[in-house]
Amino acid sequence: MTDPIVPTASKNTADTQSADNAAAIVAQMRTLIDTLKTHNYAYYVLDNPILEDSEYDQLRRSLLELEE
């Protein structure tokens, strides 16, 4: 008689979830970078800020946290 097959968590499943999580973080970082570039241009080039400084600072902090 053969041993029953017991399903186990696949390493590929964990790897896929990890890769998906990393991809989501990279996408979020790219969005924040694009947003910050837009606001930098409005502030420094156009001399027409779109956000309050505190809102800009929060976006920047969010990006820095993701980079860690």
HELIX and SHEET records of a PDB file:
HELIX    1   1 LYS A   11  ASN A   40  1                                  30    
HELIX    2   2 TYR A   41  VAL A   45  3                                   5    
HELIX    3   3 ASP A   53  GLU A   67  1                                  15    
END                                                                             
